[in-house]
């Protein structure tokens, strides 16, 4: 630890456990996943931010399906020496449901501490970001030390189901100021040693391929056109073309190439003795940001067109979802350089810059030109049974962020 001494660490250790116990039992499952939303949890967290003495304000989005008719978003700020610049820590309040209860060793909503671990739904995703941000603020307030720049905390709703009522809503309301002076840390993915820093994501494209032939009795195939066979031929052809045309390699990404995967398949006919007239397959593509999504869409469409005309059938292409990744956060951006230095000096590990297949909420920030680093120290147990977070890792993250704020920002 570079900033926290033993007494600080002990105080924050019990603060973090108490904080977890105050909000994890208050469920915050989004309406799209059958829950009531984030309002009750938001009240608990907002009260605590006020108790810590931060300036707090709310920018809620309306959503009639949720409790109170809103999806709450909380912003809080603590003044730094240079009040023109802000380091924002973004944490999402919503969590996915616990899933199959029988797979959990402990009650998912009653925070259980066992040795160095805290167990519960949401303790990592994204409760860890919440407790790190709050512990950083508590240290600064109680020690009466000014960070070099403002500390901003943004607690958002709706991360798990698209962020329309959360971060995307905040960005549409322009709450953050300019990208030159507002930089973002998103602790929502990482690695067990704290070395992994995610600076880029791939474009995401989902599309549907519908091959239309002609249905017939399976004993008289000459009277029909077997859409299943043609679908297999077409999808394999498309697979080959996508993988030979989009071959760029970027070692920052994991995996370092664009990926194109046929995934879901709709049922065609329910009996064995019918030649199917329709064949429907879905694809998931994660595209390196140096390509545009349109280039891929055009390739899919032109491949479909030529296959359809040479076989005398119809091949329909439907875009199900597309999400642009935005520009990667540059390794040379002063925020990236300074934060990497904080990791190096506070943690004694060599940070590794990385791109992933997506998607975190950092992509919405990058699309608006804000530098955004996704980082935390975790074992990636999000959405799994027995989700857990490690107290020593949380304290190490608190120490790293404080080191950044007090020494290198
Ligand atoms: Zn998350």
Boltz pocket constraint, residues with backbone or C-beta under 6 A from the ligand:
constraints:
  - pocket:
      binder: B
      contacts: [[A, 92], [A, 125], [A, 126], [A, 159], [A, 188], [A, 382]]
      max_distance: 6.0
